[in-house]
Amino acid sequence: MALLRKINQVLLFLLIVTLCGILYKKVHKGTVLRNETDDDSEPPEEMEEEIPVVICAAAGRMGATMAAINSIYSNTDANILFYVVGLRNTLSRIRKWIEHSKLREINFKIVEFNPIVLKGKIRPDSSRPELLQPLNFVRFYLPLLIHQHEKVIYLDDDVIVQGDIQELYDTTLALGHAAAFSGDCDLPSAQDTNRFVGLQNTYMGYLDYRKKTIKDLGISPSTCSFNPGVIVANMTEWKHQRITKQLEKWMQKNVEENLYSSSLGGGVATSPMLIVFHGKYSAINPLWHIRHLGWNPDTRYSEHFLQEAKLLHWNGRHKPWDFPSVHNDLWESWFVPDPAGIFKLNHRNS
């Protein structure tokens, strides 16, 4: 009897262990399935919309690019992917600057721009040779550089962003429009163009209306121009309308007929865009492109006006990292020192 009782106790113990094992497996399996269900019910973090920002990094002014990137990244919680475009001989320096500075946390891709695509399309011009640099024409080739995005922001390197770049990205593009720009007649009153001697804000300032090819366009010379230093672009429309091919056509026509030059309006990249996008572009909020800060070192804006601005652009000859310039304190607050010690500030007036 004692032996039988012990056998029964052992069997009971084994039965209990078996039941516990079965119960554990059921509970554990249920937990795994519940976690998977919970994951499915919530949008995964990696699905957050990506905002592509294209900006060039030229050898002699790479510090401008890094300051612009720093200002964008520091003023938003959005998921930004920076496409930093450079020529082959600058790519390693771009990477080193980003990875060995406070910018190491950004999400970025370095893109090489091959200037061979510009062969035969740029007319030699001694007025402002810096405007003939290959990277000045990167904005013409956005679909060739950026592939997986429907909407893209392009920025010149001499800008500082003070607002949330998400707002600029959310700019509405009208049906059939491949891009949005800030019109030169839509500037806030505090940035009245009358304050700038020689500044142009109409097509007359960019195109040579003495040429028959320009007259035949049928565009009034008093039409307001726009500035392509800040662009919100729809890549699908851009490709559908063959915008790049159209721009190249006008570049080639300029080589043959001298339809515009850097002495007109101050930019050889602006003129073909004015022609191709005439009457076919959407508007960017003027506060997202407060410009001409590099036009005249003797012209300053009120501090209140500058604080309201979402984006500041030092277009013109007087850059904020050089002398003479104005409001360079706003730019310098975003400056990221060059780990290689090559790019240095030149503020003799400070």
PyMOL commands that set and color helices and strands:
alter all, ss='L'
color gray80, all
select helices_A, chain A and resi 2-41+45-47+59-74+88-99+102-105+115-118+129-132+134-145+165-169+189-191+193-195+203-205+212-215+235-240+243-257+270-276+286-288+303-308+328-332
alter helices_A, ss='H'
color red, helices_A
select strands_A, chain A and resi 50-56+79-86+107-112+151-155+159-161+179-183+226-234+282-283+311-313
alter strands_A, ss='S'
color yellow, strands_A
deselect
rebuild
show_as cartoon
